[in-house]
Amino acid sequence: MSNLFVLAAGGSGGHLFPAQALATELMRRGRSVVVMTDARGHNFGKAFPGAEIKVIPAANFSTRSPIKLIGAAWTIGRGILAARAELRRLRPRAVVGFGGYSSLPVMIAAKQARIPSAVHEQNSVPGRVNRFLSRRVARVAASFPFARFAPENPEKIVFTGLPVRAEVMALRDMPFVAPGLNDPINILIFGGSQGARALSEVVPRALARLPVDIKTRLHVTQQARVEDLDEVKGIYREANIKAEVETFYTDLPRRMAAAHLVVARSGASTLGELTVIGRPSILVPYPFAMDDHQTANADVLEKAGAAWVFKQNALDPEKLSSILDDILLHPEQLTKRAAAAKAMGRPDAAARLADVVENLGGAS
């Protein structure tokens, strides 16, 4: 039996992080890994040390332009042919897709070549590519219960949880200690590249409205877009709030572990990290996410008592300030939600997914 596995991944961190975690686990078990991705992944060597990287043509077909659709279909067709040639050469034991259009040609090629395959879905609402593939693969590994568009055959579904990066796993045993009445309060705020502006507009102004005795204890870390930096820094400076504001943090997991409260969007990778580390959060789902999957993701944590969830169009500085005032005056709420988040975490998700992948040869 082959000792080699092919992972089809690319695009955003939401797709890449679980692929990285699975690759690391498979190689730890002595397996070989080849990552097939689109042209954007030519520099994935650093993200997947020890794995072979193969670039396969792929295209996004989410367009209404007939000309662009024809071009996308042509590119995907070339990608399927290229992937089939590579799969014939490699003869892998199984192929695993992580969603997104970059994985589509590889997964179709695996089906045509009758190679056992599976997909991993990060969100509570499967993406369109994984929805299409779910009828064509042996297993669908899920991070959360599906809110909509679940695979037609429930026997294919395996709940593995969401594999997280090694940097996150290293922090899973760091305990949560709520701030005492006179202790500093660490707040971390971040959003995706598309969704950070709304948080930059609302959260600093909400914190600035808090009573002085709370503001003097705040230690804020915020990730903001370049065009918002000066404004956000100015609000904190005027309110005499200690704040560090940057466009990007390479050590975000460490900052998450140090936070008493996280304010963020509800992308799958964010929620996976919050639950493995075990931190309370205020979640504001990005309202324009495909199929509103961030709201479905956030609902899972809210129902478990692990987070407060608010819709973006219903949140303003005055309302958020009132919510924060109540939370920070009653730190036992933070402790309760941190414990609930921790209880949801699946630090063994990568191992679970690797077990599923290694057993694909016997799946029907």
C-alpha positions as CSV (number, residue, x, y, z in Angstrom):
1,M,0.0,0.0,0.0
2,S,1.3,3.5,-0.9
3,N,2.7,5.6,1.8
4,L,2.0,8.9,0.0
5,F,-0.9,11.2,0.4
6,V,-2.0,14.1,-1.8
7,L,-3.5,17.3,-0.3
8,A,-5.4,19.7,-2.5
9,A,-5.4,23.1,-0.9
10,G,-4.9,26.8,-1.6
11,G,-6.4,30.2,-1.2
12,S,-7.1,31.6,2.3
13,G,-5.7,30.6,5.6
14,G,-9.0,28.9,6.5
15,H,-8.2,26.3,3.8
16,L,-4.5,26.3,4.4
17,F,-4.1,25.9,8.1
18,P,-6.0,22.6,8.4
19,A,-4.0,21.3,5.4
20,Q,-0.8,22.3,7.1
21,A,-1.8,20.6,10.3
22,L,-2.7,17.4,8.5
23,A,0.5,17.4,6.5
24,T,2.5,17.8,9.7
25,E,0.7,14.9,11.4
26,L,1.0,12.6,8.4
27,M,4.7,13.3,8.1
28,R,5.1,12.7,11.8
29,R,3.6,9.2,11.1
30,G,6.3,8.6,8.5
31,R,4.0,9.3,5.5
32,S,5.0,11.3,2.4
33,V,2.9,14.3,1.4
34,V,2.4,16.1,-1.9
35,V,0.5,19.4,-1.9
36,M,-1.3,20.3,-5.1
37,T,-2.4,23.9,-5.4
38,D,-3.0,26.7,-7.9
39,A,-0.5,29.3,-9.2
40,R,-0.8,31.3,-6.0
41,G,0.9,28.5,-4.1
42,H,4.3,28.6,-5.8
43,N,5.9,29.6,-2.5
44,F,4.1,27.1,-0.3
45,G,7.4,25.3,0.5
46,K,7.7,27.3,3.8
47,A,4.1,26.5,4.7
48,F,4.6,22.8,4.1
49,P,8.2,21.9,5.0
50,G,9.1,18.4,3.9
51,A,6.2,18.2,1.4
52,E,6.5,18.3,-2.4
53,I,4.5,21.2,-4.0
54,K,2.8,20.8,-7.4
55,V,1.1,23.7,-9.1
56,I,-2.1,22.7,-11.0
57,P,-4.1,25.1,-13.1
58,A,-7.4,26.2,-11.5
59,A,-9.9,29.0,-11.9
60,N,-12.8,30.6,-10.0
61,F,-16.0,30.0,-11.8
62,S,-18.1,32.4,-9.7
63,T,-18.8,34.9,-12.4
64,R,-21.7,35.9,-14.6
65,S,-19.6,36.7,-17.6
66,P,-20.0,34.1,-20.3
67,I,-16.5,34.8,-21.6
68,K,-15.0,34.4,-18.1
69,L,-16.9,31.2,-17.6
70,I,-15.6,29.7,-20.8
71,G,-12.1,30.7,-19.7
72,A,-12.6,29.2,-16.3
73,A,-13.9,26.0,-17.7
74,W,-10.9,25.8,-20.1
75,T,-8.5,26.3,-17.2
76,I,-10.2,23.8,-14.9
77,G,-10.1,21.3,-17.8
78,R,-6.4,21.8,-18.1
79,G,-6.0,21.4,-14.4
80,I,-7.9,18.1,-14.4
81,L,-5.6,16.7,-17.1
82,A,-2.5,18.0,-15.3
83,A,-3.7,16.5,-12.0
84,R,-4.5,13.1,-13.6
85,A,-1.0,13.0,-15.0
86,E,0.6,13.7,-11.6
87,L,-1.7,11.2,-9.8
88,R,-0.7,8.5,-12.3
89,R,3.0,9.3,-11.6
90,L,2.6,9.5,-7.8
91,R,0.0,6.7,-7.2
92,P,-1.1,8.1,-3.9
93,R,-2.9,6.1,-1.2
94,A,-5.5,8.8,-1.0
95,V,-6.3,12.4,-1.9
96,V,-7.8,15.0,0.5
97,G,-9.3,18.3,-0.5
98,F,-9.8,21.4,1.7
99,G,-12.3,23.3,-0.3
100,G,-11.9,26.4,-2.5
101,Y,-11.7,26.4,-6.3
102,S,-8.0,25.5,-6.2
103,S,-8.9,22.0,-5.0
104,L,-11.5,21.3,-7.6
105,P,-9.4,20.0,-10.6
106,V,-7.4,17.7,-8.3
107,M,-10.4,16.2,-6.6
108,I,-12.2,15.6,-10.0
109,A,-9.0,13.9,-11.3
110,A,-8.9,11.7,-8.2
111,K,-12.5,10.6,-8.8
112,Q,-11.8,9.8,-12.4
113,A,-8.7,7.9,-11.4
114,R,-10.7,6.0,-8.8
115,I,-8.3,7.0,-6.0
116,P,-9.9,7.1,-2.5
117,S,-10.7,10.6,-1.6
118,A,-12.1,12.9,1.1
119,V,-12.8,16.5,1.8
120,H,-12.4,18.5,4.9
121,E,-15.0,21.3,5.5
122,Q,-13.9,24.1,7.9
123,N,-17.3,25.8,8.2
124,S,-20.8,25.0,9.5
125,V,-22.1,25.7,6.0
126,P,-20.1,23.8,3.4
127,G,-18.5,25.8,0.6
128,R,-19.8,25.4,-3.0
129,V,-16.8,23.3,-4.1
130,N,-17.1,20.9,-1.2
131,R,-20.9,20.7,-1.7
132,F,-20.3,19.6,-5.3
133,L,-17.6,17.1,-4.2
134,S,-19.4,15.6,-1.2
135,R,-21.3,13.2,-3.5
136,R,-18.1,12.1,-5.2
137,V,-15.8,11.4,-2.2
138,A,-15.8,8.6,0.4
139,R,-15.7,10.8,3.5
140,V,-16.6,14.4,4.5
141,A,-14.6,15.4,7.6
142,A,-16.5,18.2,9.5
143,S,-15.2,20.8,11.9
144,F,-18.7,21.7,13.2
145,P,-22.2,20.3,12.9
146,F,-23.6,21.4,9.5
147,A,-26.2,24.2,9.7
148,R,-27.2,23.9,6.0
149,F,-26.2,22.0,2.8
150,A,-25.1,18.9,4.7
151,P,-24.1,15.9,2.5
152,E,-27.0,13.8,1.4
153,N,-25.5,10.7,2.9
154,P,-24.9,11.2,6.6
155,E,-22.8,8.1,6.8
156,K,-20.1,9.9,5.0
157,I,-19.7,12.5,7.7
158,V,-17.0,12.2,10.3
159,F,-16.6,14.9,12.9
160,T,-12.9,15.4,13.3
161,G,-12.9,19.0,14.5
162,L,-10.7,21.7,12.9
163,P,-6.9,21.0,12.8
164,V,-5.0,24.1,14.0
165,R,-1.4,25.3,13.5
166,A,1.4,24.1,15.6
167,E,1.7,27.5,17.2
168,V,-1.8,27.2,18.5
169,M,-1.3,23.6,19.8
170,A,1.7,24.8,21.8
171,L,-0.7,27.1,23.8
172,R,-3.5,24.7,24.4
173,D,-2.5,24.1,28.1
174,M,-2.1,27.8,28.9
175,P,-4.8,28.4,31.6
176,F,-7.3,31.3,31.5
177,V,-7.2,33.6,34.5
178,A,-9.8,36.3,34.6
179,P,-8.6,39.8,35.6
180,G,-9.1,40.8,39.2
181,L,-10.9,44.0,40.0
182,N,-7.7,46.0,39.9
183,D,-5.7,44.0,37.3
184,P,-4.9,45.0,33.7
185,I,-7.5,43.8,31.1
186,N,-6.0,42.4,27.9
187,I,-8.3,42.8,24.9
188,L,-7.4,41.5,21.4
189,I,-9.3,42.8,18.3
190,F,-8.8,41.5,14.8
191,G,-10.7,40.8,11.6
192,G,-10.0,39.4,8.2
193,S,-8.6,41.7,5.4
194,Q,-12.1,42.4,4.1
195,G,-13.8,42.6,7.5
196,A,-11.5,44.6,9.7
197,R,-12.8,48.1,8.8
198,A,-16.1,47.7,10.6
199,L,-14.4,46.5,13.8
200,S,-12.0,49.5,13.5
201,E,-14.9,51.9,13.3
202,V,-16.9,50.5,16.2
203,V,-14.7,48.8,18.8
204,P,-12.2,51.7,19.6
205,R,-15.1,54.1,20.0
206,A,-16.9,51.7,22.3
207,L,-13.9,51.2,24.5
208,A,-13.4,55.0,24.6
209,R,-16.9,55.3,26.1
210,L,-16.2,53.0,29.1
211,P,-15.8,54.4,32.6
212,V,-12.4,55.8,33.5
213,D,-11.7,53.2,36.1
214,I,-12.0,50.5,33.4
215,K,-10.2,52.4,30.7
216,T,-7.1,52.9,32.8
217,R,-6.8,49.1,33.1
218,L,-7.2,48.3,29.4
219,H,-4.3,46.9,27.4
220,V,-5.6,46.8,23.8
221,T,-4.1,45.0,20.9
222,Q,-5.8,45.6,17.5
223,Q,-5.1,44.5,14.0
224,A,-6.3,47.1,11.5
225,R,-6.0,48.0,7.8
226,V,-3.3,50.4,6.8
227,E,-5.9,53.1,5.9
228,D,-7.4,52.8,9.4
229,L,-4.3,52.9,11.5
230,D,-4.0,56.6,12.2
231,E,-7.7,57.0,13.0
232,V,-7.7,54.0,15.4
233,K,-4.5,55.1,17.1
234,G,-6.0,58.6,17.5
235,I,-9.1,57.3,19.2
236,Y,-7.1,55.3,21.8
237,R,-4.7,58.1,22.4
238,E,-7.5,60.6,23.0
239,A,-9.2,58.2,25.4
240,N,-5.9,57.5,27.3
241,I,-6.2,53.8,26.5
242,K,-3.0,51.8,26.3
243,A,-3.1,50.3,22.8
244,E,-0.9,48.6,20.3
245,V,-2.3,48.9,16.7
246,E,-0.6,47.2,13.7
247,T,-1.7,46.0,10.3
248,F,-0.5,42.4,11.0
249,Y,0.8,40.2,13.9
250,T,2.9,37.2,13.2
251,D,2.3,35.9,16.7
252,L,-1.5,36.2,16.8
253,P,-2.0,32.9,18.6
254,R,0.3,34.0,21.5
255,R,-1.7,37.3,21.7
256,M,-4.9,35.3,21.7
257,A,-3.7,33.2,24.6
258,A,-2.7,36.3,26.6
259,A,-6.1,38.0,26.0
260,H,-8.9,38.1,28.6
261,L,-11.4,38.9,25.7
262,V,-11.1,38.5,22.0
263,V,-13.3,40.6,19.6
264,A,-13.2,39.1,16.1
265,R,-15.0,37.8,13.0
266,S,-16.1,34.2,13.0
267,G,-14.1,32.5,10.3
268,A,-13.5,28.9,10.9
269,S,-9.8,29.1,11.7
270,T,-10.4,31.9,14.3
271,L,-13.0,29.7,16.0
272,G,-10.8,26.7,15.9
273,E,-8.0,28.6,17.6
274,L,-10.3,30.2,20.2
275,T,-11.6,26.8,21.2
276,V,-8.3,25.0,21.4
277,I,-6.7,27.7,23.4
278,G,-10.0,28.4,25.3
279,R,-10.7,32.1,25.3
280,P,-13.9,34.0,25.6
281,S,-14.9,36.2,22.6
282,I,-17.3,38.7,21.1
283,L,-18.0,37.6,17.6
284,V,-19.2,39.8,14.8
285,P,-19.8,37.6,11.7
286,Y,-18.7,39.1,8.4
287,P,-22.1,39.8,6.8
288,F,-21.0,39.3,3.2
289,A,-19.3,35.9,3.6
290,M,-20.4,33.3,1.1
291,D,-23.8,31.8,2.2
292,D,-23.4,33.7,5.4
293,H,-21.3,30.9,6.8
294,Q,-19.7,33.1,9.5
295,T,-23.1,33.5,11.2
296,A,-23.6,29.8,11.2
297,N,-20.1,29.3,12.7
298,A,-20.7,31.9,15.4
299,D,-24.0,30.3,16.3
300,V,-22.2,27.1,17.3
301,L,-20.1,28.9,19.9
302,E,-23.0,31.1,21.1
303,K,-25.2,28.0,21.7
304,A,-22.4,26.4,23.7
305,G,-22.1,29.5,25.9
306,A,-18.6,30.2,24.6
307,A,-19.1,33.6,23.0
308,W,-21.3,36.6,22.7
309,V,-22.5,37.1,19.1
310,F,-23.7,40.3,17.5
311,K,-24.7,41.2,13.9
312,Q,-22.7,44.0,12.4
313,N,-25.8,46.0,11.4
314,A,-27.1,45.9,14.9
315,L,-23.9,47.0,16.6
316,D,-22.9,50.6,17.4
317,P,-20.3,52.1,19.8
318,E,-22.9,52.9,22.4
319,K,-24.4,49.4,22.5
320,L,-21.1,47.7,22.4
321,S,-19.7,49.9,25.2
322,S,-22.7,49.0,27.4
323,I,-22.1,45.3,26.7
324,L,-18.4,45.6,27.4
325,D,-19.0,47.5,30.7
326,D,-21.2,44.7,32.0
327,I,-18.8,41.9,30.9
328,L,-15.7,43.6,32.4
329,L,-17.4,44.4,35.7
330,H,-18.4,40.7,36.0
331,P,-15.2,38.8,35.1
332,E,-16.9,35.5,36.1
333,Q,-18.6,35.7,32.8
334,L,-15.3,35.6,31.0
335,T,-14.2,32.6,33.0
336,K,-17.5,30.8,32.2
337,R,-17.2,31.4,28.5
338,A,-13.5,30.5,28.4
339,A,-14.3,27.1,30.0
340,A,-17.1,26.6,27.5
341,A,-14.8,27.4,24.6
342,K,-12.1,25.1,25.9
343,A,-14.7,22.3,26.2
344,M,-15.4,22.7,22.5
345,G,-11.8,22.5,21.4
346,R,-10.5,19.5,19.5
347,P,-6.7,19.6,20.0
348,D,-6.6,16.1,18.5
349,A,-8.3,17.2,15.3
350,A,-5.3,16.7,13.1
351,A,-4.8,13.1,14.5
352,R,-8.5,12.4,13.9
353,L,-8.3,13.6,10.4
354,A,-5.1,11.7,9.7
355,D,-6.9,8.5,11.0
356,V,-9.8,9.1,8.5
357,V,-7.3,9.7,5.7
358,E,-5.2,6.6,6.4
359,N,-8.3,4.5,6.5
360,L,-9.7,5.7,3.2
361,G,-8.5,2.6,1.3
362,G,-11.2,0.6,3.0
363,A,-13.9,3.3,2.6
364,S,-16.7,2.8,0.0
